[in-house]
Amino acid sequence: MSAKSLPQAWEQVWRAAPEAVVLIDRSGQMYSAQEVLAESSQRAASLAASGVRSGARVLMSCSPSVDLILTYIAMMRLGVTIVPANTGYTDRELEYIVDDAKPVAAVVDEPAKLRWLERHGVEMVIGPALDLPQAPVTGDLPAVDATSAAFIAYTSGTTGAPKGAVLTHANLLAGSQSLKQEWQWTASDRLVMALPLFHMHGLGICLNTLLLAGGSSVVLEKFTVDGVFDAIAEFNATMFSGVPTMYSRIAASDRVTELASLRVAMSGSAPLPISVWNRIAKRSGVHILERYGMTETVVLTSNPVDGIRKAGTVGRPIPGVELRLGEGDAVEVRGANVFSGYLDRPHATEAAFAADGWFRTGDVGSIDEDGYLSLVGRTSELIITGGYNVYPRELEDILREHPLVVDVAVVGTPDEEWGEIVTGYVVLDESASAYSSWRDTLMSHAAERLAPYKVPRIWHRVRDLPRNAMGKVVRSELTPP
C-alpha cells in the first residue's frame, strides 16, 4: 500500500526491516527500527491519554537528542500539529508564537521556559523524555490524514514579524520523497546530525528524509568541529549537512580533509560563501553540495550528487518541483511540497501566490546555460540607489574575496538624494589595524570588479554580524557602532 503521509511511510520502512539501526546517541547506544516503533507507540498512547490528541497543536523547543526525536516521531504518528520554536527565543519572541499558534502543550528542555509557558496558559508543559503516566498501547495508531497540518513552522523573521507556514503531512512526504531520490539516500546511509531540530533544515529535511530512507543518524546535542569529525570516524558516517557558519569553521580546521570519507556533504539555510566552498575544495577535494529550500517549501533545488557541483549556485529543481523566474527575475515555484498558506493570514497567503498558483519565494535569481540557479538576493533586500538595483549577495561575495574581510553584510541607508546609499558592515581581520585606510582598500577592491553604483559609500567596522540560529544575517539589527 502506498503511504499517504510521512509517518505512515516511516512505519512501512520500519516494519520491513525491524532490526535496522535508526538512531545512535553520542555514547554509542543504538535504537533499532523495532525499538523506535514500540517506543514512539508508547509515547503516542501516553500523550493521547493525557489529552493531546490528533489535530492538537504542540510547541516543540529543545536541544537535539534521541529522546526529542522519539517524542517527535510519536507526535507525528499521533497526528499532532507540531509548532517548532527556536531554543534561543526570548520570552517576547516565544510569547508571540504562543499567542499566534495557541498550542495546548509544549515540549521544552529548559526549566525557565517550562515555568514561563505554564504561567502563560499552556495547559501541559513536558520535557523531551515525555515523563507522563504510561498508557496501554492498543493496536496500531489510526492513519494520519495526509491533508491535515503537520507543522506550523514560523518563518525566521529576518524582516518583520514571523508568520506561521502551515505544511500538511502530504507536503512533508512529497518533500522527503523528492530528496530521497535526488540525494540517492538509502538504508545504508548514516547521517551525522548536528543541526537544531526546530528548523526546516534539521527537522523537515534531514530527519524526515533519513527516516523515510531507512537510514540511521548519529545525534549530537550541539555542533563542534571535532565532535562532527569524531562522529564521522567512530560511526562510519556517510553524510553530513550543515549551515555556512559550520562550514566556515570546518574550513579553518586541520581536520577538514576528513570530509573526504563522506559520500556527500550538504549545505543549506543560508548562502555558502564561494570563498568557503573553494577553501574546502582546495584543502580536502570535497565539493560541498549546496541546495535551496524554504520554511514554506522544504527543498526546491539542489546541486547533483553525481555531476558537477557549481560554487555559488544552488543547482537545479529537484524531482516534483517546477521553477520559473517571474517579473524582475523573482523566483517562483510550484509542487506538492509547497505549503498551503500562512496561519490566520489570508491576505499574506494571497500575496504569496501569483494569480496562476505559483508561490512567490521572495528570492531573486538567475539561471545559467546548464539550468543551475544562482540566488542574487531577496526582493526585500534589494537596494535601489539613484534608480539602479543593487543585490547585496553579489557585492558580499566580492568583498569576501579580500583577505582583510572575515564577514560582511551590505544594506541600504535611506538618503534623500539617492533613495538609498549602499552601506557595508564588515568584520575585519586583526591585520586591518596595520592599514591606514581599510575603507580605501576595500573600495578599490570592489571598484575593480563592479560598476561604480554598486560600491559602498558608507562603511562600518563591527565586531560581528547579528545572525539568527541558522546563520542568516538579521539585517534589521544592523546599526552603526
Secondary structure, DSSP 8 states (H G I E B T S, - for coil): ---SSHHHHHHHHHHHSTTSEEEEETT--EEEHHHHHHHHHHHHHHHHHTT--TT-EEEEE----HHHHHHHHHHHHHT-EEEE--TT--HHHHHHHHHHH--SEEEE--HHHHHHHHHTT-SEEE-TT---------SS-----TTSEEEEEE---SSSS--EEEEEHHHHHHHHHHHHHHTT--TT-EEEE-S-TTSIIIIIIIIHHHHHHT-EEEE-SS--HHHHHHHHHHHT--EEEE-HHHHHHHHTSTTGGGGGGSSEEEE-SS---HHHHHHHHHHH----EEEEEETTTEEEEE--SSS---TT---EE-TTEEEEE-GGGEEEEEETTS--EETT-HHHHHHHB-TTS-EEEEEEEEE-TT--EEEEEEGGG-EEETTEEE-HHHHHHHHHTSTTEEEEEEEEEEETTTEEEEEEEEEE-GGGGG-S-HHHHHHHHHHTTS-GGGS-SEEEE-S---B-TTS-B-GGG----
